[in-house]
Amino acid sequence: MNHQIKFTTPEEAVKVIKSGDHVHLSAVASTPQCLLKAMCERGERHEFKDVHIHHLHTEGPAPYADPKFEGIFQLDSFFVGANVRPVTQSGYADYIPIFLNETQRLYRTGVIPCNVAMVQVSTPDKHGYVSLGTSVDATLAAVETADTVIAVINKYVPRAFGDAMIPMSAIDIFVQDDKPLEEAKFAQPNEIETRIGINCAELIEDGATLQMGIGAIPNAVLAQLGNHKNLGIHTEMFADGVLGLYEKGVINGAAKNIDKGIMVSSFLMGSQAVYDFIDDNPAVKMMDIGYTNDPYIIAKNDKVTAINSALQVDITGQVCADSLGTKFYSGVGGQVDFVFGASLSKGGKSIIAMPSITNKGISKIAPVLNTGAGVVTTRSHMHWFVTENGAVDLYGKTLQERARLIISVADPSAQEELDRAAFERYGSHHHYVKGYMGK
């Protein structure tokens, strides 16, 4: 097909960007680095100013976020990844608080214009379609609404099905750059994370449909599911942890009501093995974030079990997951979408799982959240809470019962102080029950 495509250089392609434009970048492993480099070279020559950049979590370098580009580029991200965290915390970049399911709506309703979408796609098939591969998320909405779509055709982008498939007619400018996608490596779970994994796995029933993020705790949970049966996946993202369970037949989607037998995701980050897995695989659908993260669609499957993490939890069950005090650390993400979706699902469970203590020995369970901490999941949304010390169900419990249950899975070194705080808050009615704490 290549002879039918008129390719241009990255330098030529980014000439469409002008002052005041809003530019969307495809996310995670699919960020088109050659276009970023060319765009930043234009920025260094001061050829435009006040260009707004939007994206979800991206891997790899984010040169446009460098403070030296102040006044030239303004990053207003939908999620704060590690590569842009320091500049966001120092105010050079900014963050738009938004439920992940609504990121696509910002473009489709015109709340945020999309002048230029810069994406990476697979090589075309014989029908003239390319795939967005590992990043459908809000990228599909950006492609649909952008004035100009620049696509890097890259033979390493997997040909994923679902909403990822777009006609070449949706693209205005083509660039070729065959570079392997960014890979994400995850450390093996440590002892605490393994215990959290065991505690979560005990709550997961056969036939459950799972949502979990990436990182040590989801991997620890997945490592414990080898003897489960008929698990399904409906998630915003997955990584390497699901592959072994799929190969064993543990994950087969047989019990799902919608997308039966199919793993549904919106974006991916992992090793090359994950990218190879979704390539040309009809058992995986990469879907618009407005589909994967719609709580009412999530709830159509039974026994939806959503496992999400937190930075801090207070003794009433408020979950801080986006900031450390006033410093933004990540974002709202899809946590609320899935916490709510799982709670609406027949037999569903929403689980917040985290270590009870930081590696510096500070309790992550606190009497009150740190000043400025963002409540992502409210106390009324909170159902199951899991640490390495046990699992407690807070649904339908009073404030005093919640305090006792939450304190029971705190680190033993923090329990006395937490109990004193509960006593001060609720008076002598709040009894410290000897032997009640811990598992």
MOZIUR-V660973 format. One record per backbone hydrogen bond with DSSP energy under -0.5 kcal/mol. CO is the residue of the C=O (numbers start at 0). NH is the residue of the N-H. If there is no record, write none. Layout:
CO;NH
CO;NH
This chain:
0;3
0;4
1;4
4;6
5;173
7;175
8;12
9;13
11;14
12;15
13;16
17;20
20;22
20;51
21;114
21;115
22;53
23;117
26;29
27;30
27;58
28;181
30;32
31;34
31;35
32;36
33;37
34;38
35;39
36;40
37;41
38;42
39;43
40;44
41;46
42;45
48;19
49;51
50;73
51;22
52;75
53;24
54;77
54;78
56;27
61;64
62;65
65;68
66;69
68;71
68;72
70;49
71;50
73;52
73;75
74;76
74;93
76;95
78;80
80;83
80;84
81;84
81;85
83;87
84;88
85;89
86;91
86;92
87;90
93;76
94;96
98;101
98;102
99;102
101;105
102;106
103;107
104;108
105;110
105;111
106;109
112;114
113;146
114;147
115;23
115;117
116;118
116;149
117;25
118;151
120;153
124;127
127;167
128;124
129;165
130;121
131;134
133;267
135;138
135;139
136;288
137;141
138;142
139;143
140;144
141;145
147;116
147;149
148;150
148;171
148;172
149;118
150;152
150;174
151;120
151;153
152;176
153;156
157;159
158;279
160;163
160;285
161;164
163;131
165;129
166;169
167;170
172;150
173;7
174;152
176;178
189;193
190;194
191;195
192;196
193;197
194;198
195;199
196;200
197;201
199;202
199;203
200;203
202;204
204;207
207;209
207;231
208;304
209;233
210;306
214;218
215;219
216;220
217;221
218;222
220;223
221;224
224;227
228;206
230;251
230;252
231;209
232;263
235;265
235;266
237;268
238;241
239;242
239;243
240;244
241;245
242;246
243;247
244;249
244;250
245;248
249;230
249;251
252;255
252;260
258;261
261;263
262;284
263;234
264;286
265;135
265;136
266;237
267;28
269;183
270;273
270;274
271;275
272;276
273;277
274;278
277;280
279;281
280;283
282;262
283;160
283;285
284;264
284;286
285;162
285;163
287;290
287;291
288;292
290;293
292;294
293;296
293;297
294;298
296;299
297;300
298;345
300;303
302;208
303;305
303;348
304;210
304;306
305;307
305;350
306;212
307;352
311;319
312;365
313;316
317;313
317;319
318;320
318;375
318;376
319;310
319;311
321;328
321;329
322;324
323;326
325;327
326;323
329;79
331;334
332;99
333;337
334;338
335;339
336;340
337;341
338;342
339;343
340;344
344;347
345;302
348;305
348;350
349;383
350;307
350;352
351;385
355;363
355;364
357;360
361;357
363;312
363;365
365;314
366;314
369;372
373;320
373;321
373;375
375;377
376;318
377;380
377;381
382;393
383;351
384;391
385;353
386;389
389;386
391;384
391;393
393;396
397;401
398;402
399;403
400;404
401;405
402;406
403;407
404;408
405;408
406;409
407;437
410;413
410;414
411;414
411;415
413;417
414;418
415;419
416;420
417;421
418;422
419;423
420;424
421;425
422;426
425;428
426;429
428;430
430;432
431;433
432;435
